[in-house]
Amino acid sequence: MTNVIVVEDDADLRDGLIECLRLSGLAASGVGSALEFYQELAASAFDIAVLDVNLPDRDGYSIAGFLAEKTSLGIIFMTGRGQAEDRIRGFTNGADLYFVKPVDPKELVLAITNLARRLGERTGTAEPAITIATGEKTPWVLDRVQWRLIAPSAQTVQLTAKEMQLVERLAAQGGIPVPRNELIRLLGHDVLGPESRGLDATIRRLRRKTLAATGRQLPVQTVQAVGLVFSAPIRFA
């Protein structure tokens, strides 16, 4: 069964569309913001994303760009923005289809069904929704007693207090991005002040230390407009 996620901040429109998709035999769920979308994407597998452009925290174009680069999802825009430059921007960011509201639900269902079939023919099988992880099976280990990050190859990185706080919070999230502002506050900085750059400095130092100590890149990635995610398996010790 094709699994569809609808990213639309109008709750009534979103709920009505989800009901229509489900009645047509599709598995469908919905969210109202980019942050909620990334959280769902990290937790569940989807085949197609139906995106609005205007969202409360980030526009749909940035989501499409992320999906096109990191995943195998089909991307459909359903938006009120119908100018030629809007369509061009949508397709430039990886859209498979672009609809301008209002959209006939039956037409959208057929478009989703046809796109799912083409995607299935191209891949041969359903793939995980998100490919942000490194693919390593052996987990990293966070030693909370000795404040060490241990790579899958057993080399260790000694952590400072702030580095320990950062990695521990990311590890506890289980592959779901942690909002940037939350991490800034966690490290004791002012979100609106110049100290907000302290998070970036902490990450840069930790990246350098990890590469020098283990020969591996630190698997902490930025999810645009959302935050940071530890993208490899990790466990606590």
C-alpha positions as CSV (number, residue, x, y, z in Angstrom):
1,M,0.0,0.0,0.0
2,T,1.3,3.4,-0.9
3,N,2.1,5.5,2.2
4,V,1.5,9.3,1.7
5,I,2.3,12.1,4.1
6,V,0.5,15.4,3.6
7,V,2.4,18.6,4.8
8,E,-0.3,21.3,5.0
9,D,-0.8,23.8,7.8
10,D,-4.6,24.3,7.1
11,A,-5.9,21.6,9.4
12,D,-9.4,21.4,7.8
13,L,-7.9,21.0,4.3
14,R,-5.3,18.5,5.5
15,D,-7.9,16.3,7.4
16,G,-10.2,16.3,4.4
17,L,-7.5,15.3,2.0
18,I,-6.2,12.6,4.3
19,E,-9.8,11.1,4.5
20,C,-10.1,11.2,0.8
21,L,-6.8,9.4,0.3
22,R,-7.7,6.8,2.8
23,L,-11.1,6.2,1.2
24,S,-9.2,5.7,-2.1
25,G,-7.1,2.9,-0.6
26,L,-4.0,4.8,0.2
27,A,-2.3,5.0,3.6
28,A,-2.2,8.6,4.6
29,S,-1.2,10.8,7.5
30,G,-0.5,14.5,7.8
31,V,1.5,17.2,9.6
32,G,1.2,21.0,9.8
33,S,4.8,22.1,9.8
34,A,8.3,21.3,8.6
35,L,9.5,20.3,12.1
36,E,6.6,17.8,12.5
37,F,7.4,16.5,9.0
38,Y,11.0,15.8,9.7
39,Q,10.1,14.1,13.0
40,E,7.6,11.8,11.2
41,L,10.1,11.2,8.4
42,A,12.7,10.0,11.0
43,A,10.2,7.7,12.6
44,S,8.2,6.2,9.7
45,A,8.6,5.1,6.1
46,F,6.7,7.0,3.3
47,D,6.5,6.7,-0.4
48,I,5.2,10.1,-1.4
49,A,5.1,13.6,0.2
50,V,2.4,16.1,-0.8
51,L,3.8,19.5,0.1
52,D,2.3,23.0,0.6
53,V,4.8,25.8,0.0
54,N,3.7,28.2,2.7
55,L,4.3,26.6,6.1
56,P,4.7,28.3,9.5
57,D,8.4,27.4,10.0
58,R,9.9,26.7,6.6
59,D,8.7,26.7,3.0
60,G,8.0,23.5,1.1
61,Y,10.7,24.2,-1.4
62,S,13.4,23.5,1.2
63,I,11.7,20.3,2.2
64,A,11.6,19.2,-1.4
65,G,15.3,19.9,-1.8
66,F,16.1,17.8,1.2
67,L,13.9,14.9,0.0
68,A,15.3,15.0,-3.5
69,E,18.9,14.9,-2.1
70,K,18.4,12.5,0.8
71,T,15.5,10.2,0.0
72,S,13.7,8.3,-2.7
73,L,10.3,9.8,-2.0
74,G,8.0,11.0,-4.7
75,I,7.4,14.8,-4.3
76,I,4.1,16.5,-5.2
77,F,3.4,20.2,-4.6
78,M,-0.1,21.2,-3.8
79,T,-0.1,25.0,-3.3
80,G,-1.8,28.3,-4.0
81,R,1.4,29.6,-5.6
82,G,0.9,29.1,-9.3
83,Q,3.1,31.6,-11.0
84,A,5.6,30.3,-13.6
85,E,8.6,31.1,-11.3
86,D,6.9,29.2,-8.4
87,R,6.5,26.1,-10.6
88,I,10.1,26.4,-11.9
89,R,11.3,26.7,-8.3
90,G,9.3,23.6,-7.3
91,F,10.7,21.5,-10.1
92,T,14.2,22.8,-9.6
93,N,14.0,21.5,-6.0
94,G,13.0,18.1,-7.1
95,A,9.2,18.0,-7.5
96,D,7.7,15.2,-9.6
97,L,4.3,17.0,-9.9
98,Y,3.0,20.5,-9.2
99,F,-0.6,21.3,-8.5
100,V,-2.2,24.7,-7.9
101,K,-5.1,24.8,-5.4
102,P,-7.9,24.1,-5.6
103,V,-7.2,20.5,-6.6
104,D,-9.8,17.9,-7.5
105,P,-9.2,15.1,-5.0
106,K,-9.8,12.4,-7.6
107,E,-7.1,14.0,-9.8
108,L,-4.7,14.0,-6.9
109,V,-5.4,10.4,-6.1
110,L,-4.7,9.3,-9.7
111,A,-1.5,11.4,-9.7
112,I,-0.3,9.7,-6.5
113,T,-1.2,6.3,-7.8
114,N,0.6,6.8,-11.1
115,L,3.6,8.3,-9.4
116,A,3.8,5.5,-7.0
117,R,3.7,3.0,-9.8
118,R,6.5,4.8,-11.7
119,L,8.6,5.0,-8.5
120,G,8.1,1.2,-7.9
121,E,9.2,0.4,-11.4
122,R,12.3,2.5,-11.0
123,T,13.4,1.2,-7.7
124,G,12.0,-2.3,-7.9
125,T,11.0,-2.2,-4.2
126,A,10.0,0.2,-1.6
127,E,13.0,1.9,0.0
128,P,13.4,3.5,3.4
129,A,12.0,7.0,3.5
130,I,15.1,8.7,4.8
131,T,18.8,7.9,3.9
132,I,20.3,10.3,6.4
133,A,22.0,7.5,8.3
134,T,25.5,6.3,7.5
135,G,24.6,2.7,7.0
136,E,26.9,1.4,9.8
137,K,25.6,-1.6,11.7
138,T,28.0,-1.3,14.6
139,P,26.8,1.5,16.8
140,W,28.8,4.4,18.3
141,V,28.9,4.3,22.1
142,L,28.5,7.2,24.4
143,D,30.2,6.5,27.8
144,R,28.4,8.7,30.2
145,V,30.7,7.8,33.1
146,Q,34.0,8.7,31.5
147,W,32.6,11.3,29.0
148,R,33.8,9.4,25.9
149,L,32.4,8.9,22.5
150,I,33.5,5.6,21.1
151,A,33.5,5.0,17.3
152,P,32.4,1.6,15.8
153,S,36.1,0.9,15.2
154,A,36.8,1.3,19.0
155,Q,38.8,4.6,18.9
156,T,37.6,7.0,21.6
157,V,37.1,10.8,21.7
158,Q,37.3,12.5,25.1
159,L,34.5,15.0,25.5
160,T,34.2,18.3,27.3
161,A,31.2,19.0,29.5
162,K,29.4,20.9,26.7
163,E,30.3,18.3,24.1
164,M,28.9,15.6,26.4
165,Q,25.7,17.6,26.9
166,L,25.3,18.0,23.1
167,V,26.0,14.4,22.1
168,E,23.9,13.0,24.9
169,R,20.9,15.1,23.9
170,L,21.2,14.1,20.2
171,A,21.7,10.4,21.1
172,A,18.6,10.4,23.3
173,Q,16.5,11.7,20.5
174,G,16.8,8.4,18.6
175,G,17.4,9.7,15.1
176,I,14.9,12.5,15.3
177,P,16.3,16.1,14.7
178,V,16.7,18.2,17.8
179,P,15.7,21.9,17.2
180,R,18.7,24.2,17.0
181,N,17.3,26.7,19.6
182,E,16.9,23.9,22.1
183,L,20.5,22.9,21.7
184,I,21.7,26.5,22.0
185,R,19.8,26.9,25.3
186,L,21.1,23.5,26.5
187,L,24.7,24.8,26.1
188,G,23.8,27.9,28.2
189,H,23.7,30.4,25.4
190,D,21.2,33.1,24.5
191,V,19.2,32.2,21.3
192,L,19.0,35.8,20.2
193,G,22.4,36.9,21.3
194,P,25.9,36.6,19.7
195,E,26.5,33.6,22.0
196,S,24.1,31.6,19.8
197,R,27.2,30.9,17.6
198,G,28.6,28.9,20.4
199,L,26.7,25.8,19.2
200,D,28.4,26.0,15.8
201,A,31.8,26.4,17.5
202,T,31.2,23.4,19.7
203,I,30.2,21.3,16.8
204,R,33.3,22.4,14.7
205,R,35.7,21.5,17.6
206,L,34.0,18.1,18.1
207,R,34.1,17.3,14.4
208,R,37.9,18.1,14.3
209,K,38.5,16.0,17.5
210,T,36.5,13.1,16.2
211,L,38.2,13.0,12.8
212,A,41.7,13.3,14.4
213,A,41.0,10.6,17.0
214,T,39.1,8.1,14.9
215,G,39.7,8.9,11.3
216,R,35.9,9.1,10.9
217,Q,33.5,12.0,10.3
218,L,31.3,12.8,13.3
219,P,27.8,11.6,12.2
220,V,26.0,14.8,13.3
221,Q,24.1,16.3,10.4
222,T,22.1,19.5,10.0
223,V,18.5,19.2,8.9
224,Q,17.8,22.6,7.3
225,A,15.5,24.8,9.2
226,V,15.0,22.1,11.9
227,G,18.1,21.4,13.8
228,L,20.7,18.6,14.3
229,V,20.5,14.9,14.2
230,F,22.9,12.1,15.2
231,S,22.6,10.1,12.0
232,A,24.3,6.8,13.0
233,P,23.3,4.1,15.4
234,I,24.4,5.0,19.0
235,R,23.9,3.4,22.4
236,F,24.7,4.5,25.9
237,A,27.3,2.8,28.2
